[in-house]
């Protein structure tokens, strides 16, 4: 194989791995969001064996995605050279992945504490559950987490971890990523403006407030002269008062 053809194959392979990492990060965000939502029901009247099992299965899926994404991102960043066009894209995924791991670890710690407070090992333990007024269940959230697919066809077999060791494992992953890859967090540039949705919603609210002010505008007239009250094009409230008088 010629050197030119070999370089083309390497670029195509690298782009494929970058796209896989991007899709894996999106899948991890969905799974951890479902885990966080189900964790809010721990200790409430919706808590039970089904919720604990679904949390365990969702945590296992997140662990498999994290392990595969961690391994692929490290390989890409270590092998990449300065000036490669997709280096910035991989660094952004790396920063998002770090943040996702930290947030997921916080949720794991909360789940660990709540499960210790509400063990549910005996029937009488359900008396300690808090009636939070929840209705329904978490089956729909668990189904969404189960439907998330990893971008790579074969998921590497990873040893299942209990909750305590999983929390420690995330510390190991974070430390390894920060030590083996030198990517300053402040050097990674975002691809879109911050709070873009909030700015657009704020503009919409401002326009809505202005339209309400136009509708509620009332022309002040004297009691003796009410002929001009209904002539104002935006004086809808004044027209109603004139009809009732």
ABEGO torsion letter per residue (X at the ends): XBAAAAAAAAAAAAAAAAAAAAAAAAAAAAAAAAAAAAAAABGBAABEAAAAAAAAAAAAAAAAAAAAAAAAAAAAAAABBBGBAAAAAAAAAAAAAAAAAAAAAAAAAAAAAAAAABAGABAAAAAABBBAGBBEBAAAAAAAAAABBBABABBBBBBBBBAAAAAAAAAAAAAAAAAABBBBAAABBBABBBGAAAAAAAAAAAAAAAAAAAAABBBBBBAABAAAAAABAABAAAAAAAAAX
